[in-house]
Amino acid sequence: MISKKLSIAIVGAGIGGMTAAAALRQIGVDVRVYEQAPRFARIGAGIQMMPNSMKVLRRIGVEERVIHTSFKPFSHLNREWNTGKVMRELPMPESLFGAPYLCMHRADLHDALAAVFPEEIIHLEKKLTGLEQSAGQVTLLFADGTRAQADAVIGADGVHSVVRELIVGPDEPIHKGRIAYRAIFSSSLLNGMDIGSSRTKWWGADRHIVIYYTNSTRTELYFVTSVPEPAEWVTRESWSAKGDVKELRKAYEGFHPDVRAVLEACLDCHKWAILEREPLPRWSDGRVVLLGDACHPMTPYMAQGGATAIEDAAILARCLEEVDGEDFQGAFRRYEAHRKPRTSRIQAISSANTWMKGGDEDTSWLYGYDAWNVPLTPLEPYFKAV
Ligand SMILES: Cc1cc2nc3c(=O)[nH]c(=O)nc-3n(C[C@H](O)[C@H](O)[C@H](O)COP(=O)(O)OP(=O)(O)OC[C@H]3O[C@@H](n4cnc5c(N)ncnc54)[C@H](O)[C@@H]3O)c2cc1C
């Protein structure tokens, strides 16, 4: 617990911002979250939560809210696109990495996060447009003309982060020239077909598709793809963009009958542009720090974007607790020193899209990581070396 009364404003009520709010409240910080959206919508998408993020969610009371309703895949299963031959399978019992592997609806994860703290701390329709730092305080400026003040600010405002732009400078995310189609729908549309007890990734030469159930009753399933997109299609608000299901089916012609059956059953779909960034030169400036996609957006191919945002939240809370809320710059630099090597490694592997494609590379460094207990990186060697 921090002994001094400290206020922290979090910009963005996504997975990272909500986890940070819960983790900081546990150490006694007065937290307020500012979100640009007017309300939380039930976006049609699934999300995989790996054991590394589940360990963080356990300590903040979220695991117990999702564990009984989520789908627990037997394994991380990788198959060849047409024959279905197993390229690599990793059974994921809870005993392997000390936490479960769960798949769920994104909105269920968000609801569970929102349930662990009072809703009054979230301020909707607050689009951040500017920040002013002066002695001992940060002022947040919003599009509606209002202002707020806090001792420090966390930018958890996603891949198009305004906070990142304000403290690191403007640039555009890298568009991978690929899009992700996605759909979530009732298993009854499969006419009795079972997609199996694993989360399956079907690997083609230049495209793939990941398919899993999103609830324990297996009444709902989800798929997400990665396909080349000739046009430079990119959108800032990509959650609601519709895809063409006929184009999608065509893109997966020749895939295994199980994949085609899922795509035939799906009535419509959405699409996302796949974006990433190179690791940033720095994650903080004075009393302002970044977290999640705002500082290390990655391709979704390892299912670690949300997970690493969740890990960030736990490590940031630990670093702030260590300095008892006094030395923000020290805490933020230590957080970056600890997190950046790991997130940069994940960004690079995710970008190459090689994770679990075959072979038997070690997975324990990724899934076995425990953000609450891992020793924090000493500050000095990291900052002397770079
Ligand atoms: C196809 C796909 C599949 C994925 N699958 C997985 C998966 O299975 N597992 C996993 O761990 N990750 C997955 N990810 C990655 C994951 O979705 C992201 O990494 C994660 O959502 C990042 O969380 P965040 O809180 O940093 O940002 P976001 O979730 O983007 O949240 C940012 C929030 O900030 C708000 N905001 C933005 N600008 C402002 C502003 N100026 N003022 C106020 N509020 C603002 C936004 O409205 C939003 O609510 C996937 C991503 C994609 C694209």
Ligand as a Chemical Component Dictionary entry (heavy atoms), coordinates in Angstrom:
data_LIG
# 
_chem_comp.id                   LIG 
_chem_comp.type                 NON-POLYMER 
_chem_comp.pdbx_formal_charge   0 
_chem_comp.three_letter_code    LIG 
# 
loop_
_chem_comp_atom.comp_id 
_chem_comp_atom.atom_id 
_chem_comp_atom.alt_atom_id 
_chem_comp_atom.type_symbol 
_chem_comp_atom.charge 
_chem_comp_atom.model_Cartn_x 
_chem_comp_atom.model_Cartn_y 
_chem_comp_atom.model_Cartn_z 
_chem_comp_atom.pdbx_ordinal 
LIG C1  C1  C 0 -7.816  -9.403  -34.427 1  
LIG C2  C2  C 0 -7.314  -9.207  -33.027 2  
LIG C3  C3  C 0 -7.368  -10.268 -32.127 3  
LIG C4  C4  C 0 -6.794  -10.134 -30.856 4  
LIG N1  N1  N 0 -6.831  -11.192 -29.993 5  
LIG C5  C5  C 0 -6.247  -11.080 -28.775 6  
LIG C6  C6  C 0 -6.257  -12.164 -27.854 7  
LIG O1  O1  O 0 -6.825  -13.231 -28.137 8  
LIG N2  N2  N 0 -5.637  -12.007 -26.661 9  
LIG C7  C7  C 0 -5.014  -10.823 -26.303 10 
LIG O2  O2  O 0 -4.456  -10.741 -25.200 11 
LIG N3  N3  N 0 -5.016  -9.779  -27.154 12 
LIG C8  C8  C 0 -5.613  -9.870  -28.367 13 
LIG N4  N4  N 0 -5.621  -8.805  -29.215 14 
LIG C9  C9  C 0 -4.950  -7.550  -28.807 15 
LIG C10 C10 C 0 -5.813  -6.740  -27.865 16 
LIG O3  O3  O 0 -7.096  -6.550  -28.408 17 
LIG C11 C11 C 0 -5.159  -5.381  -27.629 18 
LIG O4  O4  O 0 -3.793  -5.523  -27.468 19 
LIG C12 C12 C 0 -5.774  -4.771  -26.365 20 
LIG O5  O5  O 0 -7.128  -4.480  -26.591 21 
LIG C13 C13 C 0 -5.003  -3.514  -25.980 22 
LIG O6  O6  O 0 -5.601  -2.961  -24.839 23 
LIG P1  P1  P 0 -5.407  -1.439  -24.499 24 
LIG O7  O7  O 0 -6.182  -1.221  -23.248 25 
LIG O8  O8  O 0 -3.966  -1.095  -24.527 26 
LIG O9  O9  O 0 -6.047  -0.636  -25.706 27 
LIG P2  P2  P 0 -7.542  -0.632  -26.233 28 
LIG O10 O10 O 0 -8.237  -1.917  -25.911 29 
LIG O11 O11 O 0 -7.477  -0.211  -27.655 30 
LIG O12 O12 O 0 -8.272  0.488   -25.374 31 
LIG C14 C14 C 0 -7.983  1.842   -25.558 32 
LIG C15 C15 C 0 -9.146  2.648   -25.016 33 
LIG O13 O13 O 0 -8.785  4.032   -25.048 34 
LIG C16 C16 C 0 -9.873  4.787   -25.530 35 
LIG N5  N5  N 0 -9.313  6.021   -26.096 36 
LIG C17 C17 C 0 -8.583  6.147   -27.248 37 
LIG N6  N6  N 0 -8.242  7.437   -27.440 38 
LIG C18 C18 C 0 -8.766  8.137   -26.396 39 
LIG C19 C19 C 0 -8.733  9.510   -26.043 40 
LIG N7  N7  N 0 -8.111  10.435  -26.797 41 
LIG N8  N8  N 0 -9.351  9.901   -24.898 42 
LIG C20 C20 C 0 -9.989  8.979   -24.096 43 
LIG N9  N9  N 0 -10.055 7.660   -24.417 44 
LIG C21 C21 C 0 -9.438  7.245   -25.537 45 
LIG C22 C22 C 0 -10.523 3.865   -26.557 46 
LIG O14 O14 O 0 -11.851 4.253   -26.821 47 
LIG C23 C23 C 0 -10.413 2.532   -25.848 48 
LIG O15 O15 O 0 -11.498 2.280   -25.004 49 
LIG C24 C24 C 0 -6.206  -8.901  -30.479 50 
LIG C25 C25 C 0 -6.224  -7.816  -31.358 51 
LIG C26 C26 C 0 -6.783  -7.959  -32.620 52 
LIG C27 C27 C 0 -6.776  -6.782  -33.561 53 
# 
loop_
_chem_comp_bond.comp_id 
_chem_comp_bond.atom_id_1 
_chem_comp_bond.atom_id_2 
_chem_comp_bond.value_order 
_chem_comp_bond.pdbx_ordinal 
LIG C1  C2  SING 1  
LIG C2  C3  SING 2  
LIG C2  C26 DOUB 3  
LIG C3  C4  DOUB 4  
LIG C4  N1  SING 5  
LIG C4  C24 SING 6  
LIG N1  C5  DOUB 7  
LIG C5  C6  SING 8  
LIG C5  C8  SING 9  
LIG C6  O1  DOUB 10 
LIG C6  N2  SING 11 
LIG N2  C7  SING 12 
LIG C7  O2  DOUB 13 
LIG C7  N3  SING 14 
LIG N3  C8  DOUB 15 
LIG C8  N4  SING 16 
LIG N4  C9  SING 17 
LIG N4  C24 SING 18 
LIG C9  C10 SING 19 
LIG C10 O3  SING 20 
LIG C10 C11 SING 21 
LIG C11 O4  SING 22 
LIG C11 C12 SING 23 
LIG C12 O5  SING 24 
LIG C12 C13 SING 25 
LIG C13 O6  SING 26 
LIG O6  P1  SING 27 
LIG P1  O7  DOUB 28 
LIG P1  O8  SING 29 
LIG P1  O9  SING 30 
LIG O9  P2  SING 31 
LIG P2  O10 DOUB 32 
LIG P2  O11 SING 33 
LIG P2  O12 SING 34 
LIG O12 C14 SING 35 
LIG C14 C15 SING 36 
LIG C15 O13 SING 37 
LIG C15 C23 SING 38 
LIG O13 C16 SING 39 
LIG C16 N5  SING 40 
LIG C16 C22 SING 41 
LIG N5  C17 SING 42 
LIG N5  C21 SING 43 
LIG C17 N6  DOUB 44 
LIG N6  C18 SING 45 
LIG C18 C19 SING 46 
LIG C18 C21 DOUB 47 
LIG C19 N7  SING 48 
LIG C19 N8  DOUB 49 
LIG N8  C20 SING 50 
LIG C20 N9  DOUB 51 
LIG N9  C21 SING 52 
LIG C22 O14 SING 53 
LIG C22 C23 SING 54 
LIG C23 O15 SING 55 
LIG C24 C25 DOUB 56 
LIG C25 C26 SING 57 
LIG C26 C27 SING 58 
# 
